[in-house]
Amino acid sequence: MNSNAQPAAGEMPAVDRRAATEAAVAARRARAALKQRLRSGELSPLKALEFARVPGHAASTLRITDYLLSFPGIGAVKAERIRDDLKISERKRLGGLGDLQRARLEEFVRERSGALPTGDRPPLTVLAGPTAVGKGTVVQHLRDNYPNVKLSVSATTRDPRPGEVDGEHYFFVDQEGFDRMLAGDELLEWAMVHNKHRYGTPRGPIAEASERGDLVLLEIDLQGARQVRKSMPDAKLVFLAPPSWDELVNRLVGRGTEDDEERARRLETAKVELAAADEFDEIIVNDEVPRAAERLFELMRGEDHTA
């Protein structure tokens, strides 16, 4: 047999066929794991609906029938009746639902689980996401259009730069002061940056702002968000996701602020960060900045439902 033979017209090359087969197997395994998490209660149905908005997530390819069958007490016959009531085809997958279909399905899930919105406002909203996803742009739009939103002010051991005001841009403390804050459990999270200066989020100002009824936002990285989750369990963690992987790459390349080596390192980090999306309470896809900022504002006000 000639190993150099070209595939016939319209036929997929052997290497591509293998890659496609491996990808299909991986996708099936991911869906199976997702269904198991739904059935066991490890993953809530509402979170699965949020994850379905993230391109490439297993939830986006989960069939509506399999999703409904994960609910206790719902069998094949009942699932079919529910689909008919919701006007959703059995061929539909969660990531392919229209706006009205998704709204009807979410209302059904909330009613069944008793998770109807209460309007409770989180004391703190945390925004995180991969590099180049546009966190800073969304936050700036939020500040420009929603003046009652307050950004959390970090403490740092570095010296003030020209024009920076203590308590407005940062709380500037020395090393001993930072140590005292750590010893007194006054920080929600902290990190050493560039092996030189320490940064952290003071707990007190957030508690005071929450008591005043302010809407407080903290923009931070993945590790910091995990620390906040442990320090303040009632904080709402929001993950800002790109519309697609290709779009994330385009945004990073388009910035032109990193060389090839740094860009490659950031993209590898982004893969790890994207894989952590299911640790968050909510996911916002940043396809349009004004819409992403509006959704973030709704979540900060305690509006957990999707309009």
N, C-alpha and C positions, 0 to 999 in steps of 0.2 A: 504493500500500500504506500502511495506517495504522500509523505508527511507534509509536503509543501503544497498539496492540492488546495485550491481555493474553494470556499463554500459556494454552492450553487446560488443563483440569483434569488434573493429573498430569504436565504437561509442564514441563520445566526451563526457566527464563528463559534468553534468549540469552546474557546476561552470565555467568550461572553455567555454562552449557555451555562457553563459551570458557575460563573459569577451570579447569574440570574437565579440558578437553582439554590445556591447557598444563601442568597438574599431572601428568597421565598421561604426557605426552611427557618432562617432566623426570625422572619416576620411572624411565621406561624407559632414559633416558640414564645415570642414576645406576647402575642395575643393570648396564648394559653396561660401564661403566667399572669397576665392582666385579669383574665376571667377568674382565675383561682383567687386572686387578691380581692376581687369584687365579692365572690361567693363567701369568702372567709370573714368579710367585714374589715379587712386590713385597709382597703381602699373604698372610700365612699362613692356612691353613684354620681353625686354632684361633682366631685373632683374629677372623675372619669370624663364627665362632660366638658370640664375646663381643659383637661389634657387633650381632648379631641380637637381643640383649636390649634394645637402645636403641630406644625408639619413634621411628619415622620414618626410621631408618637404612636405607639401601638393602639391607643384608644381611638385614634382617627380612622383606623381601618377595621374597627370592631363592628360587626353587623348588628343592626338594631335588635334582631331576634336574640342573638347571644347576650346582648346587654340586658334585655328584659328577663331572660331566663336566669340571670344571676341573682334576681330578687327572690327572697324566700317566699314560697307559696305561689309562685308564677310558673306554670307549666306551658307546654306548647300551645294548648287550646286557648288558655287565658292570654298568652303573649300575642296570639293572632288577633284576639278581640281588642286588646289594648292598642295594637298597631292600627287597626281599623278606626278606632275612636280618635286616635291621634292623626289619622290620615297620613301615615308613613308606610311606604312600600317595604316589604320584607327584604328587598335587595339593597336598601339603603344602609350606609355605614355612618357612624357617628360624625365623622369628619365631613360628610357630604350632605348633611342636613341643611335645608333652607332656614332662613331666620324664623319664619312662622312655625315650622316643624320643630325647630330647636326650642322655641319658647313654649310650645305645647308640651313637649317632652319634659322640660325642666319643671314646669308647673306640676305635671303628674308626679315627678320624682319628689318634689318638695312636699306635696300633699301626702304621699305615701309614707315618707320618712319622718314627717312631722317637722321638717326643716324650713317652714315658712319664715320669711324674713322677720326679724324682731326689731330692726332699726337700731340695735345697739351699736354704738360707735367704738371702734378700737382705740385704746389709749395712744397707740403708736402704729403707724403704717410703715413697713420696711419695703423698699424697692431695690431689687437686685436683678442681675441678668448678665449675659456674656458680654465680652468686649465688643465694642462697635455697634451694640444693639440700639443705642440712642438714648440711654438713661438721662444723660445731661440735657439733651434737647427736650425730652418730655418734661423733665422737672422745670426747666426754664419756661416752657409754655404754661405749665401749671402755675408758676409764680406770677407770670405776666397776666394771666386771665382769672386767677382765683386768689385774690389778695388775702383771704382769711386763712390760707394754708401757711403753716410755719415750718421751716426747715430746721431739723435738729442741728444744734451747734456742737461740734466735737471739741474735746480737750486735746492739746498737743504740747509736747515738750520742746518743739522748735521755737526759735525766736520769731516775733512778728515781722512781716515784710512791710515795706512802705505802704501806708494807706490802710493796713489791716487794723481793725478795732477789736479790743478784747471784749468778749461776750457777744459780739456780732458776727465776726468771721470765725473766730475760734476762742476757746478759753485757753489762754496761754499760762502754763504752769511749769515749774522746774521739775527736775527728776524726783526730788523728795516729795513734792506735792502730788505728783502722779502716783508715787508709791503709796502715799496716804489714801488716795482715792481707791486704789486697788485693795488695800488692807481693810478699808471701810465698806467694801462691796458697793461702791458708788458708781461703778461703770457697768453698763449693759454688755459692752464688748470692748475689746481693745486689740491693738496689733502693733508690732514693730515694723516700721516702713524703711526700706533700704538699709536695714541694719544700723540705723542711726537715731531716728526719732520715734517716739511712741505717740499713737493717736488712740482716742477712746471716746465712747458716747456716754456722757453723764446721765445718770438715772433721774436725779432730782429735777432738773428743768423740764423734762418730759412729763413727770408726774404733776408738776405745778401747772404746766400748759394744759394737760388733760383735765385737771380740776376746773380750770377756767373755761373749758369747752372748746379750746383751740384744736384745730386739725393739724397734727404733727406728722411730718414725713422724714424718714431717714433713708438716704441713698447710700448704699454700701455694697461690699462684695459678698460673695457666697459664704466665706468663712465667718465674716462678721454677722451675717444673717443667721447662721447656725448658732452663734453665741447668744444673739438676742432671743432666739427661740427658747433657749434654756433659761435665760435671765428673766424674760418677760413672756410667759406662755400665752397671754391674752393679746399680744401684739399680732397684727395681721401682716403676714409675709406675702408679698406680691412679686411674681417673676415676670420680667419683661422679656418676651421672646421675639425673634425675628420672623418675618413672614416665611422665610425659607433659609436653608443653609447657604445657597448661592447668593441670596441677597445680603446675608451677613458678611460673606467674603467680599462682595462688591463694595459694601460700606467701609470695610476696613481698608481695602485697597484704595478706595476713593479719597480717604482722609489724607493719604500721602505723608503721614507723620512717622511711619516706621520703615526701617529697611527690611529686606527680604527675610533675614534671619529672625528679627523681632516679630515680623508679621506671622511667620510660621509658628513661632512659639506661642503667640497670642491665639492663633487658630486652634492649636492643640489644647490650650487651656479652655477655649470656648466649648470644645466638644465635651469636656468634663463638666463644665458649668451647665450646658444644656441637658445633660443626663440627670442633673439634680433638680429639674423643674418640678418633679412630683413631690418634692419636699415642701413645696410652698402651698399656701392656702388658695391663692388665685393666680391665674396666668392671664396676662394681657399680651396680645400679639401687636407689635408696633408696626402696623402697615401704614397707618396715617397718624401723625403726631397729635393733631387736635383730638382725634377720636380716642387715642390711647390715654391722653391726659384727662379727658372727660371721664373715661371709665375709672381711672385711678382716683379721681376726685369723688366719684360715686362710692367707691370702696372705702375711702377715708371717712365718708359720712355714714357708713354702715349699711349702704344699699348693696346687699349681696346678690340680689336678683338681677337677672338680665332683662332689660326692657324688650 
